[in-house]
Amino acid sequence: MSQLPYDAAQAIDADDVASLATGLCNIASDRDNEGAIAEHIARRLERSGIEVHLEEVVAGRPNVVARVPGTDGGLPPLVLNGHLDGAFHVDGWRRDALAGWVEGDRLYGGAVSDMKGGLASMVVAMETAARLGGTPRDLILQAVMHHDTVGLGTKYLLASEGPTEGYAICGEPSNLSIHVANGGAVKFSIAVKGRASHISRLDEGIDALASAVGVYSGVASMAFTHQAHPSLPDLPIVLVGVLQAGFAAGCTAPEATLLGDVRTVPGMDRHTVRADLRRIIDQHLSPDTTCELRITAAQKSFIGNADSPLVAALRTAHTRIRGAAPAVGSPMPGQAFVTDAADLAAIGLDSAVYGPGDWHYAPDEWVSITDLRDAAAIYLATAYELPHSP
Ligand SMILES: [Zn+2]
């Protein structure tokens, strides 16, 4: 491999990546609200002379698609895929999450690790590729709306314009390890119905809360019908994260709702999970209460290949930039993340998950600025390290 991409990669300015990432953190882009951040990224790429378009999936909620044409026509492209929607749900931040800030090598900001930091690294990789006059293959940025479990933006984009061959890096936070598999997800709601009655007339009430607590216990310890998968040894797992019920301390709850999430292995889908849940609910629901079970979201697993050309190229690029080989695998917690790599791989792209940041549901979300810079350099160099024949 020539020194060219590594000289350019090493010249990427950490402050440039960090200031772009800070700018992205300062634009709210919760679910349903990706328009402003999409415009920001598109305008920046345009200023760098890069071919870019917005693809409005639904009104005000576009994907951003950019392309730096390759110099060696006919080589399959490398896709850099990241999601625009980024939420930070927890209280307790030391400072305003929408005004990102730097302390030493840490950049703090709302959604910086999932995944506005990774997006910034991808944008800078595109700009560096454009300054070099293009990498050997087309470099395509897919900055997508509505990842949120189902991967709506990526599904729409792949269906509308592909590509259907080549390579794809999904930049979800992997802490610069190469993840080659993650589980799918099936989310569900269980709405239990009872009857309200004042504490003075308990014999007239039907306690939906007590019934829901019984269902909760059953679901929390249930076993799902599945075949164990060697790449996903810690799955399936289930969590009920929400129980809402009742309106007064002295009244039986007329309704109770449980919201839960199953992280799945291949072979599990909305139908198998629904059948398993129905069986457990029927065992634990109190007499007199009724319930409605709904599947609210579903996404398939991503099963990649640790020996693929993409993983080899990423590993080489990472090792040259970082001076040590990356971890390759599918450990927890990444094993239980849901990523758009599932859709990228399903359409036929050699795919892996590789991005900066070590994400938690916690305040003061941060990424290493060194890692942001290195990710940009490694994304760029990977485009050169991939095979030089189609
Ligand atoms: Zn994410």
Boltz pocket constraint, residues with backbone or C-beta under 6 A from the ligand:
constraints:
  - pocket:
      binder: B
      contacts: [[A, 83], [A, 85], [A, 114], [A, 115], [A, 147], [A, 172], [A, 173], [A, 338]]
      max_distance: 6.0
